[in-house]
Amino acid sequence: MDKAQRLSILDDLIKLQTVNGHEELVANYLKDLFAKNGIESELVKYDDERYNLIASIKKGDGPILGFTGHEDVVSTVDDSKWNYGPFNPKHIDGKIFGRGASDMKSGLAGLAIAMIELNENPNFKGNIKFIATVGEEVGEIGSQKLAEAGYADDIKSLVVGEPSNSSSNLVMQSLVDSGLIELNGQKPETRIAAFCAHKGSVTYKVISHGKAAHSSMPEAGVNALDNLITYYNKQAEYFNEITKSEDDVLGTTKPSVTVMNAGKQENTIPDYAELTAKIRTIPEFGNDKIITDLNDLIAKLNQADPKMNLEFKLLSSNWPVKTDINSHFMQLVRDSYKDVLGANIVLVGAPGGTDASKFVQANPDLEVVVAGPGIETAHQINEYVFEDDYLKYIDIYKTLATKYFA
């Protein structure tokens, strides 16, 4: 494809309004695009108007390299504050503005175009499976369904096209200084990076059931908030313990209580209270152990006090993802970037998560790199991606795939 065609495809994807749903629009667009270029694909239904898409090319008997990205985008926040319509892509001063430009329709388009161009190359002898998912922004629901159905079982290595760069060297250094990414002795030569690992997450609610009573007679009731606070304090002690473990790439576990609710009226003892927490996890202290520990903590508190009635509700569990930074696959990643950019990139760990969590849970031996053209404008008003980054990542994906099957 020429430059104009590559840019047009990204513009087309940005125009499709897939805020937390309606991903069928992107799936159908990609299906038609692949069909026009001689690649078969299938739609996998998640729900009405929500379809994952799987496309494959097979040109050899070797392993399968996966390309994956998500079709949904987050809310526009406030359309009136955008300089341009969020779904009306604009190209200004080397930037492409629009919701999803950074996260992650540029990565998705780049992977799709790379696959099409590789398929057209008679010298390419590899096998690629392209997976476009629904609902990554709301709990990785599409990838979970695909993983459970075995779509990742035959993939050996996976490229996730999520944003992995910063907008400047100063921003990259700021991310390092803040502790959000760990360089582990590497020296960055560019603001471009890739992630060899990212944290997982455990999201859950703890509900305290009590008994309502008039505030003038609190002894007639059971204060659900008091019991929840008892739990909260015990949980804080547990958080102190799990944060002592540290991963060489991802750093420490990061637990946070994010929501707390109780009571409806100032003269009534609350019969219900709840908190929501999210723990960003590392391999050294895995999700399953944390979930077991929290359930054990609640069971002990309930047994110790007959008025305590605590309930644990798991909302989601996304595994941490980590590939050996010194592995052959990661060396291919480094070499591919160097060939295209002429500079050495850093391989780092990311604090956020991707669909790879679900695929790794189903296929624990899966090698993963997160590498995409987006920057820190993801989820922001006036989100944008650098046009040059987008175009170069297509070449990075093609170079990596060619090296992978050499």
C-alpha positions as CSV (number, residue, x, y, z in Angstrom):
1,M,0.0,0.0,0.0
2,D,1.1,3.6,-0.5
3,K,1.1,6.2,2.3
4,A,-2.3,7.6,1.4
5,Q,-3.9,4.2,1.6
6,R,-2.3,3.5,4.9
7,L,-3.5,6.8,6.3
8,S,-7.0,6.3,4.9
9,I,-7.5,3.0,6.7
10,L,-6.7,4.6,10.0
11,D,-9.0,7.5,9.3
12,D,-11.8,5.0,8.4
13,L,-11.4,3.2,11.7
14,I,-11.4,6.4,13.8
15,K,-14.7,7.4,12.2
16,L,-16.3,4.3,13.5
17,Q,-17.9,5.1,16.9
18,T,-17.1,2.1,19.0
19,V,-17.3,3.6,22.5
20,N,-17.6,0.6,24.8
21,G,-19.7,-1.3,22.2
22,H,-20.8,-1.4,18.6
23,E,-17.5,-3.1,17.7
24,E,-19.3,-4.9,14.8
25,L,-18.5,-1.7,12.8
26,V,-14.8,-2.3,13.1
27,A,-15.0,-6.1,12.7
28,N,-17.0,-5.7,9.4
29,Y,-14.7,-3.1,8.1
30,L,-11.6,-5.2,8.7
31,K,-13.3,-8.3,7.3
32,D,-14.1,-6.5,4.1
33,L,-10.5,-5.1,4.0
34,F,-9.0,-8.5,4.4
35,A,-11.3,-10.0,1.8
36,K,-10.3,-7.4,-0.8
37,N,-6.7,-8.4,-0.2
38,G,-7.2,-12.1,-0.4
39,I,-7.3,-13.0,3.3
40,E,-10.0,-15.1,4.9
41,S,-11.5,-14.1,8.2
42,E,-14.3,-15.0,10.6
43,L,-16.5,-13.1,13.0
44,V,-16.9,-14.4,16.5
45,K,-20.0,-13.0,18.2
46,Y,-19.8,-11.8,21.7
47,D,-23.2,-10.0,21.8
48,D,-25.5,-8.1,19.5
49,E,-23.4,-5.5,17.6
50,R,-20.2,-6.9,19.2
51,Y,-18.0,-9.2,17.2
52,N,-14.4,-10.3,17.5
53,L,-12.6,-10.9,14.3
54,I,-10.0,-13.6,13.5
55,A,-8.0,-13.6,10.3
56,S,-5.1,-15.9,9.3
57,I,-2.4,-16.4,6.7
58,K,-0.5,-19.7,6.6
59,K,2.6,-20.0,4.4
60,G,4.6,-22.6,6.2
61,D,4.7,-25.4,8.7
62,G,6.3,-23.4,11.5
63,P,4.9,-21.7,14.6
64,I,2.2,-19.1,14.5
65,L,2.8,-15.4,15.3
66,G,-0.1,-13.6,16.7
67,F,-1.1,-10.0,16.0
68,T,-3.8,-8.5,18.3
69,G,-5.6,-5.3,19.1
70,H,-9.0,-4.1,20.4
71,E,-11.8,-2.5,18.4
72,D,-13.4,-0.5,21.2
73,V,-12.5,3.0,22.5
74,V,-13.3,4.8,25.7
75,S,-15.7,7.7,26.1
76,T,-14.9,11.0,24.6
77,V,-15.4,12.6,28.0
78,D,-16.7,16.0,26.7
79,D,-17.2,16.5,23.0
80,S,-17.4,20.3,23.4
81,K,-13.8,20.4,24.7
82,W,-12.3,18.7,21.6
83,N,-10.7,21.0,19.1
84,Y,-12.1,18.8,16.4
85,G,-14.8,16.2,16.4
86,P,-13.6,13.1,18.2
87,F,-14.7,10.9,15.4
88,N,-13.7,13.3,12.6
89,P,-10.0,12.5,12.2
90,K,-7.8,15.5,11.5
91,H,-4.1,15.5,10.3
92,I,-2.4,18.6,11.7
93,D,1.4,19.3,12.1
94,G,2.3,15.6,11.8
95,K,-0.4,14.5,14.3
96,I,-3.6,12.5,13.7
97,F,-6.3,13.6,16.1
98,G,-9.4,11.5,17.0
99,R,-10.7,9.2,19.7
100,G,-8.8,6.0,19.4
101,A,-6.0,7.5,17.4
102,S,-3.6,6.5,20.1
103,D,-5.5,3.7,21.9
104,M,-5.5,1.8,19.8
105,K,-6.9,2.1,16.3
106,S,-3.5,3.1,15.0
107,G,-2.0,-0.1,16.4
108,L,-4.9,-2.2,15.1
109,A,-4.7,-0.6,11.6
110,G,-0.9,-1.0,11.6
111,L,-1.1,-4.7,12.4
112,A,-3.8,-5.3,9.8
113,I,-1.9,-3.5,7.1
114,A,1.4,-5.3,8.0
115,M,-0.4,-8.6,7.6
116,I,-1.9,-7.7,4.2
117,E,1.5,-6.5,2.9
118,L,3.3,-9.6,4.2
119,N,0.7,-11.7,2.5
120,E,1.4,-10.0,-0.8
121,N,5.2,-10.6,-0.4
122,P,6.0,-13.9,-2.2
123,N,9.2,-14.3,-0.2
124,F,7.3,-14.3,3.2
125,K,7.0,-17.8,4.5
126,G,5.3,-17.4,7.9
127,N,2.0,-18.0,9.7
128,I,0.1,-15.1,11.3
129,K,-3.1,-15.1,13.2
130,F,-4.8,-11.6,13.6
131,I,-7.2,-11.2,16.5
132,A,-9.3,-8.1,16.9
133,T,-11.3,-8.0,20.2
134,V,-14.3,-6.4,21.7
135,G,-14.5,-4.8,25.1
136,E,-10.8,-4.5,26.1
137,E,-11.5,-1.2,27.8
138,V,-14.2,-2.8,30.0
139,G,-12.5,-5.9,31.4
140,E,-11.0,-7.7,28.4
141,I,-14.3,-9.4,27.8
142,G,-13.7,-10.3,24.2
143,S,-10.3,-11.8,24.7
144,Q,-11.5,-13.8,27.6
145,K,-14.2,-15.4,25.5
146,L,-11.7,-16.1,22.7
147,A,-9.1,-17.5,25.1
148,E,-11.7,-19.8,26.7
149,A,-12.6,-21.0,23.2
150,G,-9.0,-21.9,22.4
151,Y,-8.2,-19.2,19.9
152,A,-4.8,-18.5,21.5
153,D,-3.8,-22.1,22.1
154,D,-1.8,-22.5,18.9
155,I,0.0,-19.1,19.0
156,K,3.7,-19.2,20.1
157,S,4.4,-15.5,20.2
158,L,2.1,-12.5,20.3
159,V,2.4,-8.8,19.3
160,V,0.0,-6.5,21.1
161,G,-0.4,-3.2,19.2
162,E,-1.2,-1.1,22.3
163,P,0.5,2.2,22.7
164,S,4.1,1.8,24.1
165,N,5.8,5.2,23.5
166,S,6.0,8.7,24.9
167,S,5.5,11.9,23.1
168,S,9.0,13.2,23.9
169,N,12.3,12.2,25.5
170,L,11.3,14.4,28.4
171,V,8.1,12.5,29.0
172,M,9.9,9.2,28.8
173,Q,12.3,10.4,31.5
174,S,9.4,11.6,33.6
175,L,7.8,8.1,33.4
176,V,11.1,6.6,34.5
177,D,11.5,9.1,37.3
178,S,7.9,8.5,38.5
179,G,8.6,4.7,38.8
180,L,5.8,3.9,36.3
181,I,8.4,2.1,34.1
182,E,11.7,0.4,35.1
183,L,14.7,0.7,32.8
184,N,16.8,-1.9,34.6
185,G,20.1,-0.4,33.5
186,Q,19.0,0.2,29.9
187,K,19.9,3.5,28.3
188,P,17.1,4.9,26.1
189,E,18.2,6.5,22.8
190,T,14.6,7.4,21.7
191,R,11.2,8.0,23.1
192,I,10.0,4.9,21.4
193,A,9.8,1.8,23.6
194,A,8.2,-1.7,23.8
195,F,6.9,-3.6,26.8
196,C,8.2,-7.0,27.6
197,A,5.9,-7.2,30.6
198,H,2.9,-5.6,32.2
199,K,1.1,-5.9,35.5
200,G,-2.0,-7.9,36.0
201,S,-4.9,-6.9,38.1
202,V,-7.4,-8.2,40.6
203,T,-10.6,-6.1,41.0
204,Y,-13.1,-7.0,43.7
205,K,-15.8,-5.8,46.1
206,V,-16.1,-6.5,49.7
207,I,-19.7,-6.2,51.0
208,S,-20.6,-5.8,54.7
209,H,-24.1,-6.9,55.6
210,G,-25.5,-5.4,58.8
211,K,-28.9,-4.6,60.4
212,A,-30.6,-1.2,60.2
213,A,-31.6,0.6,63.4
214,H,-32.5,4.1,64.6
215,S,-29.3,6.0,65.4
216,S,-30.6,6.7,68.9
217,M,-30.5,2.9,69.5
218,P,-27.4,1.7,67.6
219,E,-27.2,-1.4,69.8
220,A,-30.4,-2.6,68.2
221,G,-28.7,-2.9,64.9
222,V,-25.4,-4.0,63.3
223,N,-23.4,-1.2,61.7
224,A,-22.2,-2.5,58.4
225,L,-19.8,0.4,58.0
226,D,-18.1,-0.3,61.3
227,N,-17.5,-3.9,60.2
228,L,-16.3,-2.9,56.8
229,I,-13.8,-0.6,58.5
230,T,-12.6,-3.5,60.6
231,Y,-12.0,-5.4,57.4
232,Y,-10.4,-2.3,55.8
233,N,-7.8,-2.1,58.5
234,K,-7.0,-5.8,58.3
235,Q,-6.7,-5.5,54.5
236,A,-4.3,-2.6,54.9
237,E,-2.0,-4.9,56.9
238,Y,-2.2,-7.5,54.2
239,F,-1.4,-4.9,51.5
240,N,1.7,-4.0,53.5
241,E,2.9,-7.6,53.2
242,I,2.2,-8.1,49.5
243,T,4.0,-4.9,48.5
244,K,7.3,-6.3,50.0
245,S,7.7,-8.6,46.9
246,E,9.3,-7.0,43.9
247,D,9.7,-7.9,40.2
248,D,12.9,-6.9,38.4
249,V,10.9,-5.4,35.5
250,L,7.5,-4.6,37.0
251,G,8.4,-3.4,40.4
252,T,6.0,-4.0,43.3
253,T,2.4,-4.9,43.7
254,K,0.2,-1.8,43.7
255,P,-3.1,-2.1,45.8
256,S,-5.7,0.6,45.9
257,V,-9.1,1.0,47.5
258,T,-11.0,3.0,44.9
259,V,-14.6,3.2,46.0
260,M,-16.4,3.1,49.4
261,N,-20.1,3.4,49.9
262,A,-22.4,3.1,53.0
263,G,-25.5,4.5,54.5
264,K,-28.5,6.5,53.0
265,Q,-29.7,8.5,56.0
266,E,-28.0,10.3,58.8
267,N,-30.3,8.9,61.5
268,T,-30.2,5.3,60.5
269,I,-27.5,2.7,61.2
270,P,-26.4,1.4,57.8
271,D,-27.3,-2.2,57.0
272,Y,-25.1,-2.3,53.9
273,A,-21.5,-1.1,53.1
274,E,-19.1,-1.9,50.4
275,L,-15.7,-1.1,49.1
276,T,-14.1,-1.7,45.7
277,A,-10.4,-2.3,45.3
278,K,-8.0,-2.9,42.5
279,I,-4.6,-4.6,42.9
280,R,-2.1,-4.3,40.2
281,T,-0.2,-7.6,40.3
282,I,3.2,-9.1,39.5
283,P,4.2,-12.7,38.9
284,E,5.9,-13.1,42.3
285,F,2.6,-12.6,44.0
286,G,0.0,-14.0,41.6
287,N,-3.7,-13.3,41.2
288,D,-4.9,-16.7,42.4
289,K,-2.9,-16.4,45.7
290,I,-4.2,-12.9,46.4
291,I,-7.8,-14.1,45.8
292,T,-7.3,-17.0,48.1
293,D,-5.7,-14.8,50.8
294,L,-8.5,-12.3,50.7
295,N,-11.2,-15.0,51.0
296,D,-9.3,-16.5,53.9
297,L,-9.1,-13.1,55.6
298,I,-12.8,-12.6,55.3
299,A,-13.6,-16.1,56.5
300,K,-11.5,-15.5,59.7
301,L,-13.2,-12.2,60.4
302,N,-16.6,-13.7,60.0
303,Q,-15.7,-16.6,62.3
304,A,-14.3,-14.4,65.0
305,D,-17.4,-12.2,65.3
306,P,-21.0,-13.5,64.9
307,K,-22.1,-9.9,64.0
308,M,-19.6,-9.8,61.1
309,N,-21.1,-10.7,57.8
310,L,-18.6,-9.9,55.1
311,E,-18.8,-11.1,51.5
312,F,-16.2,-11.2,48.8
313,K,-17.1,-10.6,45.1
314,L,-14.5,-11.0,42.4
315,L,-15.1,-8.6,39.6
316,S,-12.1,-9.5,37.4
317,S,-8.8,-11.2,37.4
318,N,-6.2,-10.4,34.7
319,W,-2.9,-12.2,35.0
320,P,0.4,-10.3,34.8
321,V,2.3,-10.8,31.6
322,K,6.1,-11.2,31.4
323,T,8.5,-12.5,28.7
324,D,12.2,-12.9,29.5
325,I,13.9,-9.7,28.4
326,N,16.9,-11.7,27.2
327,S,14.8,-14.2,25.2
328,H,15.3,-14.8,21.5
329,F,11.9,-13.3,20.8
330,M,12.8,-10.1,22.6
331,Q,16.1,-9.9,20.8
332,L,14.2,-10.0,17.5
333,V,12.0,-7.2,18.8
334,R,15.1,-5.1,19.5
335,D,16.6,-5.8,16.2
336,S,13.4,-5.0,14.3
337,Y,13.1,-1.6,15.9
338,K,16.8,-0.9,15.3
339,D,16.4,-1.8,11.6
340,V,13.5,0.6,11.1
341,L,14.4,3.4,13.5
342,G,18.2,3.3,13.4
343,A,18.2,3.5,17.2
344,N,18.2,1.1,20.2
345,I,14.9,1.1,22.1
346,V,14.3,0.1,25.7
347,L,12.3,-3.0,26.7
348,V,10.4,-2.1,29.9
349,G,7.4,-3.1,32.0
350,A,4.1,-1.3,31.9
351,P,1.8,-0.6,34.8
352,G,-1.4,-1.1,32.8
353,G,-2.9,-4.2,31.3
354,T,-3.9,-5.6,27.9
355,D,-5.8,-8.4,26.3
356,A,-2.6,-10.5,26.6
357,S,-3.6,-11.3,30.2
358,K,-6.4,-13.5,29.1
359,F,-4.5,-15.1,26.3
360,V,-1.6,-15.9,28.7
361,Q,-4.0,-17.3,31.2
362,A,-5.1,-19.8,28.6
363,N,-1.6,-20.3,27.1
364,P,1.0,-19.8,29.8
365,D,4.0,-20.4,27.5
366,L,2.9,-17.5,25.2
367,E,5.6,-15.0,24.5
368,V,4.3,-11.4,24.4
369,V,5.5,-8.0,23.4
370,V,3.4,-4.9,23.6
371,A,4.4,-2.6,20.8
372,G,2.3,0.1,19.2
373,P,2.4,3.7,17.9
374,G,0.3,5.3,20.5
375,I,1.5,7.7,23.2
376,E,0.2,9.0,26.6
377,T,-2.6,11.0,25.0
378,A,-4.7,7.7,25.2
379,H,-8.1,8.4,26.9
380,Q,-7.5,12.1,26.9
381,I,-9.4,14.9,25.2
382,N,-7.8,15.8,21.9
383,E,-6.2,12.3,21.7
384,Y,-3.6,12.0,18.9
385,V,-0.9,9.8,17.5
386,F,2.1,10.9,15.5
387,E,1.6,10.1,11.8
388,D,5.2,9.1,11.4
389,D,5.0,6.7,14.4
390,Y,2.0,5.0,12.8
391,L,3.7,4.5,9.5
392,K,6.9,3.3,11.0
393,Y,5.2,0.8,13.2
394,I,3.7,-0.9,10.1
395,D,7.3,-1.5,9.0
396,I,8.3,-2.6,12.5
397,Y,5.6,-5.2,12.5
398,K,6.6,-6.4,9.0
399,T,10.3,-6.5,10.0
400,L,9.6,-8.5,13.2
401,A,7.4,-11.0,11.4
402,T,10.1,-11.5,8.6
403,K,12.8,-12.0,11.2
404,Y,10.6,-14.3,13.2
405,F,10.2,-16.7,10.3
406,A,13.7,-16.3,8.9
